[in-house]
């Protein structure tokens, strides 16, 4: 969310949007979040690090998931324990029902594999 504090800085605007979503969603520190369409893991890492949440990121792109896993590997052990990344489709998630307390998804164009119907 761009405002006077961000100027034209896209990353600052993203941080503003994340903070607004956290506030409006009334999400507390006990959250276990599924980040659907996690891409390179930037938002999942931010959510985990700045909010102390357990976050599992899911994306269709194996390349993006590998990038996220590489970024996770550069974090300290405590931070790594709160993060996971998996390649998966939103239509066929590899998790048990009620595994997460919150769903986080933003700036996602598609999270379904072709041929799978929701």
C-alpha positions in Angstrom: 0.0 0.0 0.0 1.7 3.2 -1.2 1.4 6.3 0.9 3.5 9.3 1.9 5.9 7.2 3.9 6.7 4.8 1.1 7.2 7.1 -1.8 7.7 4.9 -4.9 9.4 2.1 -2.9 7.5 -1.1 -3.7 9.0 -3.1 -0.8 7.9 -0.5 1.7 4.4 -0.5 0.2 4.3 -4.3 0.5 5.3 -4.0 4.2 2.5 -1.4 4.7 0.0 -3.8 3.1 1.2 -6.7 5.3 0.9 -4.6 8.4 -2.6 -3.5 7.5 -3.7 -7.1 6.7 -2.3 -8.3 10.1 -4.1 -5.5 12.0 -7.4 -6.0 10.1 -7.2 -9.8 10.4 -6.7 -9.6 14.2 -4.1 -12.3 14.0 -2.2 -13.1 17.2 1.2 -14.6 17.9 -0.3 -18.1 18.2 -1.1 -18.2 14.5 -0.2 -21.2 12.3 -0.4 -19.7 8.8 -0.7 -21.2 5.4 0.8 -18.8 2.9 -0.9 -19.8 -0.4 1.0 -18.7 -3.4 4.2 -18.0 -1.4 6.5 -17.4 -4.4 10.0 -16.9 -3.3 9.0 -16.9 0.4 9.5 -13.2 1.0 6.2 -12.6 2.7 6.3 -15.9 4.6 9.7 -15.1 6.0 8.5 -11.6 6.9 5.4 -13.0 8.7 7.4 -15.5 10.6 10.2 -13.1 11.6 8.2 -10.0 12.3 5.1 -11.7 13.8 6.7 -14.8 15.3 4.2 -17.0 13.5 4.7 -20.5 12.2 4.2 -20.2 8.4 4.0 -22.9 5.7 4.4 -21.5 2.2 2.8 -23.3 -0.8 3.4 -22.5 -4.5 2.8 -24.2 -7.8 6.3 -23.3 -9.0 9.0 -25.7 -8.0 11.6 -23.0 -8.9 9.9 -20.5 -6.5 9.7 -23.0 -3.7 13.4 -23.9 -4.1 14.2 -20.2 -3.9 12.1 -19.9 -0.7 13.8 -23.0 0.7 17.2 -21.5 -0.1 16.2 -18.2 1.6 15.0 -20.2 4.7 18.4 -22.1 4.8 20.1 -18.7 5.2 18.2 -17.9 8.4 19.2 -19.0 12.0 17.9 -22.3 13.3 15.1 -20.8 15.4 13.7 -19.0 12.4 14.0 -22.1 10.2 11.9 -24.1 12.6 9.0 -21.7 12.1 9.0 -22.0 8.3 8.3 -24.6 5.7 7.8 -24.5 1.9 6.2 -27.0 -0.3 5.3 -27.3 -4.0 1.5 -27.9 -4.2 -1.8 -26.9 -5.7 -4.5 -25.1 -3.8 -6.9 -27.7 -5.2 -4.9 -30.6 -3.7 -3.2 -29.4 -0.5 -1.0 -32.1 1.2 -2.2 -31.1 4.7 -4.9 -32.5 7.1 -8.0 -30.5 7.7 -7.6 -27.8 10.4 -3.8 -27.8 10.1 -3.8 -24.0 10.0 -5.4 -21.2 11.9 -5.1 -18.6 9.1 -4.8 -18.4 5.4 -2.6 -15.7 3.9 -2.7 -15.0 0.2 -1.9 -11.8 -1.7 -0.8 -10.9 -5.2 -1.5 -14.4 -6.5 -2.7 -14.9 -10.0 -3.1 -18.7 -10.0 -2.7 -21.5 -7.4 -4.2 -24.4 -9.3 -2.6 -26.9 -11.6 -4.1 -27.1 -15.0 -6.6 -29.9 -15.2 -7.5 -30.0 -11.5 -10.9 -28.6 -10.5 -11.6 -27.0 -7.1 
